[in-house]
Amino acid sequence: MCLHFKNFTNWFLIASPNNLLRYNCPQLQPLVDDMAQQIIIKYCEPCGFARQAEMIAEEIRGQYAGQIDSVELLPTDRIGTFEISVNGELIFSKNKAGRMPYPGEINQALIRKMANKK
């Protein structure tokens, strides 16, 4: 545990469902980075993509529990939309790929994204 408080510009915020703690400890930065994963799945509701979005969200929650802050499902009326982003960065788009994601494709994209952060 860090007990030095000389540099007050390096405050880090760590949040979990049960606690909210502030630390002045540069060694905690990797932990903060890992916890800052926010995933948004935007899907076309009229197209019937809700079930696939829910399945992918559950897979992500189960596989990355403790490594992500949130998985948010965001329905839209924009026809054909199925997009997944991490911290605002698009990692999959049905419109760009011309298809829905293959099984395991989102998992691989998340692994690459998290590996590139470290």
N, C-alpha and C positions, 0 to 999 in steps of 0.2 A: 504494500500500500504506500502511496506517495504522501509524504508529509511536508514537502517543500512548497512554499507559497511565495517565492520571490517574484515570479513572472505571472502577473495577473491577467495577461493577455491570452493565456492558453486554457481557458475554462472549457470543459467538455461537459455535455449534458447526456446522461444515460437514462433512457426511459424503458420501462417494461410495464406490463399491465398492472403490476402490484406496487411499483415504487418509482420514484423520480429522484435521482441523486445528481449532485454536481460535484465534479472533481477537478482539481488543478493538477493534472498528471498527463504529460505527453505520452507515457507508456500505454495509456488507455485508448489512444487514437484508433488502433486497429479494431478494438472492440466496438467503439462508436461507429466506425465505418461499416462494420458487419451488420449492426443493428439498424442502419439507416436505409435499408432496402424497402422501398415502397413500390408495390406492383399494382398496376391498373390494367384490367381487362375490359376493353371497350367493345361492345358487341351490338349488332343490329337486332333489335327486339322483334320487328315485324318479320324478319327472315327466319326466326326460330332458332337463333344461335345461343339462347340462354342456357340450355342444358349443357352444351359443350363448354361454355364459359364457366359454368359452375363446376363441372368435372375437372377442368384444368386448375381452377382456383383451389379445390380440395386437394388435388395432387400436390400443388405447390405448398399449401399449408402443412400437409403431412410430411413432405420431404424436407422442407426448409424451416420447420418449427424452431424458433429461437434465433434464426439468422435473418429474419425479415420482420419489419414493423407491421406491414399490412398488405392484404390482397383485397383490392376493391373491384367490385363488379359495377360497370358503368353502362347501363343500357342507352342506346341511341336510336333515333329514327332514321339515321343515315343508312340507306340501303346498301347491303353488302359489307358493312364494316365488321371486322374482327381484328382488333389490334391489341397487342400486349406491350406494355412499356414498363421499364424499371427506372425509378427516379427521373421520369420524364423522357427517357431515351427509348425510342421504339426498338423492340427486339424481334417483333413479328408483326406483319401486316398481310391480311388476306388479299387486299387489293394489290399490293406489290408482288406477292408470291403467286397470285392467281389461283390460290387454293387454300383450304383450311390446313392447319398444322398437322403434320404426321405424328403418330404416337411417339412420345419421347423427344420430339423436336424442341419443345419449349424448355424442357428440363436441360437439354444440351445447351441451349442459348443462355439459360440462367447460369449454368456451370461456367461457360466462357466469360460471361459478364462478371461474375464474382471473382474468377481467377485473374481477370485483367485489372481488377481494383487493387490487388495485393502486390 
